[in-house]
Amino acid sequence: MSTTDLLIEIGTEELPPLALPILSHAFTEGLRDQLKTNGIGFESIEPFATPRRLALLIRGIQTRQPDQESVRRGPAVQAAFDAEGRPTPALLGFARSCGVEVEGLGREETDKGGWMVHRRLIPGRETAELVPEMTEAALAGLPIPKRMRWSDRSEEFVRPVHWVCLLLGSEPVAGTVMGLPAETRTRGHRFHHPAPIAIGRACDYAMTLREQGRVEPSFERRRERIRAQVTSLAAANGLRARIDPALLDEVTALVEWPQALLCRFDARFLEIPPEVLIETMQSHQKYFPVEDEQGRLQAHFIVVANIESRNPDQVRAGNERVIRPRFSDAAFFWSQDLKQPLASFAPRLETVVFQDRLGTQAAKCARVARLGRDLAPRLGVDPALVERAAALSKCDLMTAMVFEFPRLQGIMGRYYAERSGEDPCVSAAIEEQYRPRFAGDTLPTSPCGRALALADRLDTLVGIFGIGLRPSGTKDPYALRRAAIAVLRILIETPLDLDLRDLLERAAAGFPDGLLAGDTVEAVLSYTLERLRGYYSERVVAVDTVESVIHTGVTNPWDLDRRIAAVTQFRRLPAAEALATANKRIRNILLKADPSDLAEAGPNPALLVEVPEQRLAERIAELETRVEPLAEARDYVAILETLAELREEVDAFFDAVMVMAEDPAIRRNRLQLLRSLSALFLRVADIARLQ
């Protein structure tokens, strides 16, 4: 079957920049699914995405859909003919529905008997006929939260569609998409080449746009072009560009023909905290800040224009003019906020509601202060410092700067606390309370910051769960998933040897009696520990390893982490698989045993009649003595390595001893022996759960 290349391009008004990569990926996968559904083979799909277009180049696509055999099953052979071999009404009705005589039907033998069937060859359609409907289906499946209409048209899309280009090899594809007739022309850059551009062959699409239309259609190539331009322009001026990956993607989605320009601003603005200037440049203006080799922000920035201007100085001047009033506003906010100490903003927190039933931000700060003071001794920090940090922790929310730049909360609080003469530990904690802000973010480094970060999140988790606003599905308005993961990361990675149930109970004690549901602590505990599965999945730890430890009932995340590391190492030992299998067998035996047989405290040596069970009992007693000090030291690796020595005795026991003996006393004694063996392993993990 012959193959060629297929071009599909949807030309639009400017697409949402943050959504562009998502839309492009979804369009690619949607069309891939359509091709597979229709049985059309292809080699590869190359996506293209710019502010004004979504396009796909499908290479090596079959020009015709393969013929397909349709098989329709009718009545069973036994029900198809009567005793004289005449067709039954059921068979006649089936033949009529298929549009053939009985003689035109076939038979099919299966394990369940013979069946009457009708086979029909369905000729494949030309790919060109299917392209418009497949494109429509792929576009209909794009993740667009709110579709729009334009002009007097009934079609809906994320932005108005102005042209559709469909080309199969060098041949036009007839049909309509989004209500527009397909053509073989694209559009170039809005300013450099707004006129239509003819595409001779589908495979020439990208080259034609680059050479004639002044458009780089490939999102990846355009992103790397921007990165290279920004990096080299900064280096040529003895500077270093700060390239945030998210900003780079957003700028890539805003331009079709990028041109980087170095601009400058008044150096007096460098007196403002650099985070403010960076936030203004990146979030508001989509500029790339620059710094010197020591990482100090410089009075320059790089703008990526969407035009190759004949007068770049004019473009530069325009961007410099735009940034000036924004920096002036920031300078004003900075000077106004510094007119009073950070603590003076605290009374205003009484007017800001944290949550209707949980009270104001001031009330939350008071609860966090009480809990932080309680945690402080165990984190090796002065309780008074943690209490002070908690009291000031949300004050910067009332400042003009954070009102204008909400993402700087905590950061500005640190600056204002330093300017107010607060203890360095307090100042650092105000910023560190929000760490980690996102996956992979750094953790609080100061003891005061750790105490505040934990106390704040524990208060939020207990409070929100306690009043019944628990996350469901994808809805998590209070970011409780992120809070739970942050608590785990701080406890595990710092590390902090603290019991999570105890922490949650202390947090719950800070709320008024009767406010929280009775199961709050257990619900939050279960929810938080559940997050461990995802946490370790990202670290490529086997799921059953995590399950084996979680089911021990231990609620200290740091201790759980040590156990998980020990089980991971244990699994590499030669004896691991056999011992895991033996523990599965023990668990099944104990589950089926009569509870009265397990009521005694331990095996009676006088009832151990078989040599293998005597030897196993001796080894268990010996290893219990060796394991006890290791358990106190929580050296779980050593415990499992020690227990691995039991393999021979365990194998010999199961080979030679009948556990469920007829003599009740002997049976109970053997069950007690197995329970004592299982208890040894359960001091680390339930290895019966290992696959």
C-alpha positions in Angstrom: 0.0 0.0 0.0 1.4 3.4 -0.9 2.3 6.0 1.7 2.9 9.7 1.7 2.8 12.7 4.2 -0.2 14.4 5.6 -0.3 18.0 6.8 -3.1 19.3 9.1 -2.9 23.0 10.1 -5.6 24.9 12.1 -5.0 28.7 11.9 -6.4 30.7 14.7 -6.2 34.0 16.6 -3.6 34.1 19.3 -3.9 31.0 21.5 -3.6 31.1 25.3 0.2 30.8 25.9 0.0 28.7 29.0 -2.3 26.2 27.3 -0.5 26.0 24.0 1.9 23.0 24.8 -1.1 21.1 26.3 -3.3 21.7 23.3 -0.5 20.7 20.9 0.1 17.4 22.8 -3.6 16.6 23.1 -4.1 17.3 19.3 -1.2 15.0 18.5 -2.6 12.2 20.7 -6.2 12.7 19.5 -5.2 12.3 15.9 -3.0 9.3 16.7 -6.0 7.7 18.3 -8.2 8.5 15.3 -5.6 6.9 12.9 -5.5 3.8 15.0 -9.3 3.6 15.3 -9.6 3.8 11.5 -6.8 1.3 11.0 -4.6 3.7 9.0 -0.9 3.1 9.4 1.7 5.8 9.7 5.4 6.2 10.7 5.4 9.3 12.9 3.6 12.5 13.9 5.5 15.7 14.2 3.6 18.5 16.1 3.9 22.2 15.4 2.5 24.9 17.6 2.7 28.7 17.5 0.5 31.5 18.9 -1.6 31.4 15.7 -1.6 27.7 14.7 -1.8 24.1 15.7 -0.4 21.8 13.1 0.6 18.1 12.6 2.8 16.5 10.0 2.0 12.8 9.8 4.8 11.0 7.9 4.5 7.8 6.1 0.7 7.6 6.3 -1.2 5.1 4.2 -3.1 6.7 1.4 -6.0 4.2 1.8 -7.7 2.5 4.7 -7.2 -1.3 4.6 -10.2 -3.5 3.7 -11.8 -4.9 6.8 -13.8 -8.1 7.3 -17.0 -7.8 9.2 -18.1 -10.9 11.1 -21.6 -11.0 12.5 -22.6 -14.0 14.6 -26.2 -15.4 14.4 -28.0 -18.3 16.2 -26.2 -21.5 17.3 -26.2 -24.2 14.7 -28.4 -26.4 16.9 -31.0 -23.6 17.0 -30.6 -22.8 13.3 -32.1 -26.0 11.8 -35.0 -28.2 12.8 -34.9 -32.0 13.0 -35.4 -32.3 9.2 -32.5 -29.9 8.6 -34.8 -27.0 7.5 -33.9 -23.4 8.5 -35.6 -22.2 11.7 -37.3 -18.8 11.9 -34.4 -17.6 13.9 -32.0 -18.5 11.1 -34.2 -17.0 8.4 -34.6 -13.8 10.4 -30.8 -13.5 10.8 -30.2 -14.0 7.1 -32.8 -11.4 6.3 -31.2 -8.9 8.6 -27.9 -9.5 6.9 -29.4 -9.0 3.4 -28.5 -12.5 2.1 -30.1 -15.9 1.6 -29.4 -18.7 4.1 -26.9 -20.2 1.6 -24.9 -17.0 1.9 -24.2 -17.6 5.6 -21.2 -19.5 7.0 -20.4 -21.5 10.1 -17.9 -20.9 12.9 -16.8 -23.5 15.4 -15.8 -22.4 18.9 -15.2 -24.1 22.2 -18.9 -23.5 23.0 -20.1 -25.1 19.8 -21.0 -24.1 16.2 -22.6 -20.8 15.2 -24.0 -19.4 12.0 -22.1 -16.3 10.9 -22.2 -13.7 8.1 -18.9 -12.5 6.7 -18.7 -9.3 4.7 -15.7 -7.5 3.2 -15.8 -3.8 3.9 -13.7 -1.9 1.3 -11.3 0.6 2.9 -11.9 4.3 2.3 -9.4 6.7 0.9 -7.4 8.4 3.6 -8.3 11.8 2.1 -12.0 11.1 2.7 -11.3 10.4 6.4 -9.0 13.3 7.2 -11.6 16.0 7.8 -13.7 13.9 10.2 -10.7 12.6 12.0 -9.4 16.2 12.4 -12.8 17.3 13.7 -12.9 14.4 16.2 -9.3 15.2 17.4 -10.2 18.9 17.9 -13.4 18.1 19.7 -11.3 16.1 22.3 -9.0 18.9 23.2 -8.9 19.9 26.9 -10.6 23.3 26.5 -12.4 24.4 29.7 -14.5 27.1 28.0 -15.0 27.1 24.3 -16.0 30.3 22.4 -18.0 31.2 19.4 -17.2 34.0 17.0 -19.0 36.1 14.4 -22.4 34.5 13.5 -20.9 31.0 13.3 -22.0 28.0 15.3 -18.6 26.3 15.6 -16.8 26.5 19.0 -13.1 26.5 19.8 -10.6 27.9 22.2 -10.1 30.9 19.8 -11.6 31.9 16.4 -10.4 29.7 13.5 -9.4 31.6 10.4 -8.0 29.0 8.0 -7.6 25.2 7.7 -4.8 23.7 5.6 -5.0 20.1 4.6 -2.5 18.5 2.2 -1.9 14.8 1.5 1.4 14.6 -0.2 1.1 17.3 -2.9 -2.7 16.8 -3.3 -5.3 19.0 -1.6 -7.8 17.3 0.7 -11.4 18.2 0.1 -13.7 18.9 3.0 -14.5 21.3 5.8 -13.1 21.5 9.3 -14.6 23.9 11.9 -17.0 25.1 9.2 -14.1 26.3 6.9 -13.3 24.7 3.5 -9.8 23.1 3.5 -7.1 24.8 1.5 -3.5 24.3 0.6 -2.3 27.7 1.9 -1.0 28.8 5.3 -0.3 32.2 6.7 3.0 33.7 7.6 4.0 36.1 10.4 1.2 38.5 11.2 3.5 41.5 10.4 6.4 40.1 8.3 4.2 38.1 5.9 0.5 38.3 6.5 -0.4 37.2 3.0 -1.3 33.5 2.2 1.6 31.2 1.4 1.1 28.2 -0.9 2.4 24.8 0.4 3.6 22.6 -2.4 4.1 19.4 -0.5 3.1 18.5 3.0 6.7 17.7 3.9 7.8 21.3 2.9 5.5 22.9 5.5 8.1 23.8 8.2 10.7 24.9 5.7 8.3 27.1 3.7 7.1 28.9 6.9 10.7 29.5 8.0 11.9 30.8 4.6 8.9 32.7 3.4 6.6 33.3 6.4 9.2 34.3 9.0 7.6 31.7 11.4 9.4 29.0 13.3 6.5 26.5 13.6 8.3 24.0 15.9 7.7 24.8 19.5 10.8 22.9 20.6 13.1 24.6 18.0 11.6 28.0 18.8 12.2 27.5 22.5 15.8 26.5 22.0 16.3 29.4 19.6 15.0 31.8 22.4 17.3 30.1 25.0 20.3 30.5 22.7 19.6 34.1 21.8 19.0 35.1 25.5 22.1 33.2 26.7 24.4 34.6 24.0 23.1 38.1 24.3 23.7 38.2 28.0 27.1 36.6 27.7 28.2 39.1 25.0 27.6 41.9 27.6 29.4 40.1 30.4 26.1 39.1 32.0 24.2 35.9 32.8 20.5 35.4 32.1 18.1 33.9 34.6 16.0 31.5 32.5 13.1 30.2 34.4 11.8 27.1 32.5 8.1 28.1 32.9 8.8 31.6 31.6 10.8 30.2 28.7 7.8 28.0 27.7 5.4 31.0 28.1 7.5 33.3 25.9 7.9 30.5 23.3 4.1 30.4 23.2 3.9 34.2 22.7 6.1 34.6 19.7 6.5 33.1 16.2 9.8 34.7 15.1 11.8 35.5 18.3 14.3 38.4 18.5 16.0 39.0 21.8 17.0 42.5 22.8 19.0 43.7 25.8 17.3 46.6 27.7 18.2 48.5 30.9 16.4 50.2 33.8 17.4 52.8 36.3 20.0 51.3 38.7 18.3 53.1 41.7 15.6 50.4 41.6 18.2 47.8 42.7 17.6 49.1 46.2 14.4 47.2 46.1 14.6 43.5 47.1 15.7 41.6 43.9 12.7 39.2 44.3 10.3 42.1 43.7 12.1 43.1 40.5 12.4 39.6 39.2 8.7 38.9 39.9 7.8 42.1 38.0 9.9 41.2 35.1 9.0 37.6 34.8 5.3 37.4 35.8 4.1 40.8 34.6 6.3 41.6 31.6 7.7 38.2 30.5 11.2 39.6 30.6 14.4 37.6 31.4 16.3 39.2 34.3 20.1 39.2 34.1 22.8 39.0 36.8 26.5 39.1 37.1 28.8 36.1 37.7 28.2 36.3 41.4 24.5 36.0 41.0 23.7 39.7 41.8 20.8 41.2 39.9 21.8 43.8 37.4 20.0 46.9 36.0 19.3 45.1 32.7 16.7 42.7 31.3 16.2 40.8 28.0 12.9 41.1 26.1 12.0 38.6 23.3 10.2 40.5 20.6 7.9 38.9 18.1 9.3 40.9 15.2 12.6 41.5 13.5 12.4 45.3 13.7 14.2 47.7 11.4 14.5 50.0 14.4 15.4 47.8 17.4 16.2 50.8 19.5 12.6 51.9 19.3 11.4 48.4 20.5 14.0 48.6 23.3 12.9 52.0 24.4 9.3 51.0 24.4 10.0 48.1 26.8 12.2 50.2 29.0 9.4 52.8 29.2 6.8 50.1 30.2 8.9 48.7 33.0 9.7 52.0 34.7 6.2 52.7 36.2 6.0 49.2 37.5 9.3 49.5 39.3 8.3 52.9 40.5 5.1 51.4 42.1 7.2 48.6 43.7 9.6 51.2 45.1 6.6 53.1 46.6 5.1 50.0 48.2 8.6 49.2 49.6 9.0 52.6 51.1 5.5 52.7 52.5 5.7 49.3 54.1 9.0 50.2 55.8 7.5 53.1 57.6 6.3 50.8 60.4 7.6 47.6 61.9 6.3 44.3 60.7 4.5 43.6 64.0 2.3 46.7 63.5 0.5 44.8 60.8 -0.6 42.0 63.2 -3.9 43.7 64.4 -5.1 43.8 60.8 -5.1 40.0 60.7 -8.2 40.1 62.9 -10.1 41.3 59.8 -8.9 38.6 57.4 -10.8 35.3 57.6 -8.8 32.1 57.2 -11.9 30.0 57.0 -15.5 30.8 58.2 -15.6 28.1 60.9 -11.9 28.2 61.8 -11.7 31.9 62.4 -9.4 34.7 61.2 -5.7 34.6 60.2 -5.0 36.0 63.7 -6.7 33.0 65.3 -4.7 30.7 63.1 -1.4 32.4 64.0 -2.3 32.0 67.7 -2.9 28.2 67.2 0.3 27.9 65.2 2.2 29.8 67.9 0.9 27.4 70.6 1.8 24.3 68.5 5.1 25.7 67.4 6.1 26.4 71.1 5.2 22.8 71.9 7.3 21.4 69.0 10.3 23.7 69.7 12.2 21.7 72.4 12.1 18.6 70.2 13.6 20.5 67.3 16.3 22.1 69.4 15.1 25.7 69.2 14.0 28.3 71.7 10.1 28.1 72.1 10.0 31.9 72.4 11.5 32.4 69.0 9.1 30.0 67.3 6.2 31.7 69.1 7.4 35.1 67.9 7.9 33.8 64.3 4.3 32.4 64.3 2.9 35.7 65.6 4.5 37.5 62.7 4.2 34.8 60.1 1.2 36.2 58.2 1.8 39.9 58.9 3.2 40.5 55.4 -0.1 39.6 53.9 -1.3 43.0 55.1 1.5 44.9 53.4 1.1 46.8 50.2 3.9 44.9 48.5 2.3 41.4 49.1 -1.1 42.7 48.2 0.4 43.6 44.7 2.7 40.6 44.5 0.9 37.7 46.3 3.6 35.2 45.4 6.1 37.1 47.5 4.4 36.3 50.8 7.0 35.0 53.2 9.8 36.5 51.2 8.7 40.0 51.9 8.0 39.0 55.5 11.6 38.1 55.9 12.8 41.4 54.5 10.4 43.4 56.7 11.3 41.3 59.8 15.0 42.0 59.2 14.4 45.7 58.8 12.3 45.6 62.0 15.3 44.1 64.0 13.8 40.7 64.6 16.0 37.8 65.6 17.6 36.2 62.4 15.9 32.9 63.3 12.5 34.6 63.3 13.2 36.4 60.0 14.3 33.2 58.3 11.4 31.2 59.6 8.8 33.7 58.2 10.1 32.8 54.7 10.8 29.2 55.3 7.3 28.5 56.6 6.1 28.1 53.0 8.8 25.6 52.0 8.5 23.3 50.2 6.2 25.4 47.9 6.1 22.8 45.2 7.4 19.3 44.3 11.2 19.2 44.5 11.5 22.5 46.3 14.0 23.0 49.1 13.0 22.3 52.7 13.3 24.7 55.7 16.9 24.7 56.8 16.6 26.5 60.2 15.1 24.7 63.3 12.8 27.7 63.8 11.7 27.5 60.1 11.0 23.7 60.4 8.9 24.2 63.5 6.8 26.9 61.9 6.4 25.1 58.6 5.2 21.9 60.4 2.9 23.8 62.8 1.3 25.8 60.1 0.5 22.8 57.9 -0.6 20.5 60.7 -3.0 23.2 61.9 -4.4 23.5 58.3 -4.8 19.8 57.8 -6.4 19.2 61.2 -8.7 22.2 60.9 -9.9 21.7 57.4 -10.4 17.9 57.8 -12.0 18.5 61.2 -14.9 20.6 59.8 -15.5 18.2 57.0 -13.9 19.9 54.0 -11.8 17.0 53.0 -10.3 16.7 49.4 -12.4 14.7 47.0 -11.3 13.7 43.5 -9.4 16.6 41.9 -10.9 19.2 44.2 -8.5 20.4 46.8 -9.1 24.1 47.4 -7.0 24.2 50.6 -4.0 22.4 49.0 -4.2 19.6 51.6 -2.4 17.1 49.4 0.6 19.5 49.1 0.5 20.2 52.9 0.5 16.5 53.7 3.4 15.8 51.4 5.3 18.8 52.8 4.9 17.4 56.3 6.2 14.0 55.2 9.1 15.5 53.4 10.2 17.7 56.4 9.9 14.7 58.8 11.7 12.2 56.5 14.3 14.3 54.7 15.4 16.7 57.5 15.1 14.1 59.3 13.0 14.6 62.4 12.2 11.6 64.7 8.6 12.6 65.5 5.4 10.6 65.6 2.8 11.9 63.2 -0.2 10.8 65.3 1.2 12.6 68.3 1.8 15.8 66.2 -1.8 15.7 64.9 -3.2 15.2 68.4 -1.3 18.2 69.7 -2.5 20.2 66.7 -6.1 19.2 67.4 -5.8 20.2 71.0 -5.5 23.9 69.9 -9.0 24.0 68.5 -12.1 24.8 70.7 -13.9 21.7 72.1 -16.6 20.3 69.9 -15.4 22.1 66.7 -13.6 19.2 65.1 -15.1 15.8 64.1 -14.3 12.9 66.5 -12.3 11.0 63.8 -10.2 14.0 62.7 -6.8 12.8 63.9 -7.2 9.3 62.5 -8.6 10.7 59.2 -5.7 13.1 58.7 -3.2 10.4 59.8 -4.6 8.0 57.2 -4.7 10.6 54.5 -1.1 11.7 55.1 0.3 8.3 55.3 -1.5 7.4 52.0 0.6 10.1 50.3 3.7 7.9 51.1 2.7 5.6 48.2 3.2 8.5 45.7 6.2 9.8 47.5 8.1 6.6 47.2 6.8 5.8 43.7 8.6 8.9 42.5 11.8 7.5 44.1 11.3 4.2 42.3 10.7 2.2 45.5 8.6 -1.0 44.9 5.0 -0.6 45.9 4.9 -3.8 47.9 8.0 -2.7 49.8 6.1 0.4 50.9 2.9 -1.6 51.7 4.9 -4.1 53.8 6.0 -1.2 56.1 2.9 0.9 56.2 0.9 -2.1 57.4 3.0 -2.4 60.5 1.0 0.4 62.1 4.1 2.6 62.7 3.2 6.3 62.4 6.6 7.9 62.6 7.5 8.9 59.0 11.3 9.0 59.7 11.1 5.5 61.2 9.0 4.3 58.3 11.6 5.6 55.9 14.3 3.6 57.7 12.2 0.5 57.5 11.5 0.9 53.8 15.3 1.3 53.2 15.9 -1.8 55.2 13.3 -3.9 53.3 14.7 -2.6 50.0 18.1 -3.9 51.0 16.7 -7.1 52.4 15.2 -8.0 49.1 18.7 -8.2 47.6 19.6 -11.1 49.9 19.4 -14.7 48.6 17.1 -15.7 51.5 14.6 -12.9 50.9 12.2 -14.6 48.5 12.0 -17.9 50.5 11.4 -16.0 53.7 8.8 -13.8 52.2 7.0 -16.9 50.8 7.2 -18.6 54.3 5.8 -15.5 55.9 2.9 -15.5 53.5 2.3 -19.2 54.4 2.5 -18.3 58.1 0.0 -15.4 57.7 -2.5 -17.6 55.9 -2.2 -20.4 58.5 -2.7 -17.9 61.4 -5.7 -16.3 59.6 -7.5 -19.6 59.3 -6.6 -20.8 62.8 -9.1 -20.9 65.6 -8.6 -17.7 67.8 -8.6 -19.9 70.9 -5.5 -21.7 69.6 -3.6 -18.4 69.5 -4.6 -17.3 73.0 -1.5 -18.5 74.8 1.6 -16.4 75.2 4.1 -18.5 73.4 5.2 -22.1 72.5 5.7 -24.7 75.3 9.2 -26.4 74.8 7.8 -29.6 76.3 5.3 -29.9 73.4 7.9 -29.5 70.6 8.1 -33.2 69.5 9.7 -32.9 66.1 13.4 -32.1 65.6 12.8 -29.4 63.0 10.4 -27.5 65.3 12.7 -27.9 68.2 15.6 -26.4 66.1 13.4 -23.6 64.9 12.3 -22.7 68.4 15.9 -22.7 69.6 16.9 -20.4 66.7 13.9 -18.0 67.3 14.9 -17.7 71.0 18.5 -17.1 70.1 17.7 -14.4 67.5 15.2 -12.7 69.8 18.1 -12.0 72.1 20.2 -10.7 69.2 17.4 -8.6 67.7 16.3 -6.9 70.9 19.3 -4.4 71.1 19.1 -3.9 67.3 15.4 -3.0 67.6 16.1 -0.5 70.4 18.7 1.1 68.1 16.2 0.9 65.2 18.9 -0.8 63.1 16.4 -2.4 60.8 18.9 -3.4 58.2 20.8 -5.4 60.8 17.6 -7.0 62.1 16.5 -8.3 58.6 20.0 -9.5 57.9 20.0 -11.4 61.2 16.6 -12.9 60.5 17.7 -14.0 57.1 19.8 -16.6 58.9 16.5 -18.4 59.7 16.0 -19.6 56.2 17.2 -23.2 56.6 15.3 -23.8 59.8 12.1 -22.3 58.4 12.4 -24.5 55.2 13.1 -27.6 57.3 10.1 -26.9 59.5 7.7 -26.6 56.7 9.1 -29.6 54.9 8.8 -32.0 57.9 6.2 -30.6 60.3 2.4 -30.7 60.0 1.3 -27.5 61.7 -2.4 -28.5 62.0 -1.8 -31.6 63.9 -4.7 -33.7 65.2 -3.5 -33.3 68.8 -5.0 -29.9 69.9 -2.2 -29.2 72.3 0.5 -29.8 69.7 -1.4 -27.8 67.1 -1.8 -24.8 69.4 1.9 -25.0 70.3 3.0 -25.0 66.6 0.7 -22.1 65.9 2.3 -20.2 68.8 5.7 -21.0 67.4 4.7 -19.6 64.0 3.3 -16.5 65.6 6.5 -15.9 67.5 8.4 -16.3 64.2 6.1 -13.8 62.4 6.4 -11.3 65.3 10.2 -11.2 64.8 9.8 -10.0 61.2 6.9 -7.7 62.1 9.4 -5.7 64.2 10.5 -4.3 60.9 7.8 -5.0 58.2 5.1 -7.4 57.1 7.3 -9.1 54.5 4.5 -11.5 53.7 3.3 -8.6 51.4 6.4 -8.8 49.3 5.7 -10.2 45.8 
